[in-house]
């Protein structure tokens, strides 16, 4: 195993250019690069780029799906004494039992601390909790057959687990679960899709969003460390849809939905992804039927939003589009954020 290769660990601890590493490990160069990408994705590897100019100030590169290594990159393992962080992901898996092989490999590669899943589509007595336990995760969940279903996986103990709305709203549909991990309150929500704007399902979606705002107002403080993550089924602005003109007034980009998101922001939530990225055309969902992923025609509807105290200690937030390109994927890509571990 590469992680057990003492020579490689020594080289990366001291720091070395990629070209030098590849020369040393020429017989297994491809496996080496795969291992280095895993370390980079999981924030265990520091990548510095000076384009081969030893006199230039190197740029430290945060991992991104769009970046690749170049031979002159200087690589070094992050010090274990360095600032400790916690990674939190959200992912609509579109059936956990169908997606389980992909989820297992993704967990092994990314090593997230906490994962919030939506649309698990499985009743509780059939939930594959043992497989997650074997992978090192505690798991809490509430689900139903064919539809909905939410879960939280955590490498750390979970406290004060709550299922559904505190006032009993929409109790037949499993769309909300909450837990506290390392002092952070996490609400994992699967907002209804809405179908079409003239349907009862759209009215239900708006009602759900209003009830969710009430849940926050009545039970939480925007001064506390709080994360609201999940599939919101709403794209916040024009950068988050592939064709703003065509989407105007449609489900997932309707003014009534956008107003609901604005109210969540006014209450005190911040879009962590937008804190780090201002560019357009970065999506989390693509329609299978239209080959949307291949055409990059998608929507950014999966979100990690936080209160201000957590935003201040946020270190990164990325969309793992590579995952969406894997065989038999979900139609959604995971979103991963990293925070300095809060002192509790």
Buried (B, 14 or more C-beta within 10 A) or exposed (E): EBEEBEEBEEBBEEEBBBEEBBEEBEEEEEEBBEBBBBBBBBBBBBBBBBEEEEEEEBEEBBBBBEBEBEEBBBBBBBEEEEEEBBBBBBBBBBBBEBBBEBBBEBBEBBBBBBBBBBBBBBBBEEBBBEBBEEBEBBBBBBBBEEEBBBBBBBBBEBEEEBBBBEEEBBEEBBBBBBBBBBEBBBBBBBBBBBEEBEEEBBBBBBEBBEBBBBBBEEBBEBEEBBBBBBBBBBBBBEBBBBEBEEBEEBBBBBEBBBEBBEBBEEBBBBBBBBBBBEEBEBBBBBBEEEEBBEEEBBBBBBBBBBBEBBBEBBBBBBBBBBBBEEEEBBBBBBBBBBBBBEEE
